[in-house]
Amino acid sequence: MSSCWTRALTVFALDSHMAIAHVPIPAGADVVKFDPELGRIYAACASGFISVIEEQDSDHYNKLEDFPVQKLVHSIVVDTATHRV
């Protein structure tokens, strides 16, 4: 996964070096975490949101929500045992 100030999260296939999906997200994403059991990607965006993207399968992703948080968020942790963000 890759994100930056371009307002998109891109999911890459590392074996083929190809982009699988581009998901629009708010500006300023610089930290991305993945919960493999839930199949959810979380992107912390400095503009004041945490984007939640769901993996439907290895080739399909959809955004669930942009959860509002304090602006200038630059950290995020996912507890894979409890699934708390």
SULPE-V146903 format. One record per run of one state. SS is the DSSP state (helix for helix, strand for strand, loop for the rest). FROM is the first residue (numbers start at 1). LEN is the number of residues. If there is no record, write none. Layout:
ss=SS from=FROM len=LEN
ss=SS from=FROM len=LEN
//
This chain:
ss=loop from=1 len=1
ss=strand from=2 len=2
ss=loop from=4 len=4
ss=strand from=8 len=6
ss=loop from=14 len=4
ss=strand from=18 len=7
ss=loop from=25 len=4
ss=strand from=29 len=7
ss=loop from=36 len=4
ss=strand from=40 len=6
ss=loop from=46 len=3
ss=strand from=49 len=9
ss=loop from=58 len=2
ss=strand from=60 len=9
ss=loop from=69 len=10
ss=strand from=79 len=1
ss=loop from=80 len=4
ss=strand from=84 len=1
ss=loop from=85 len=1
//
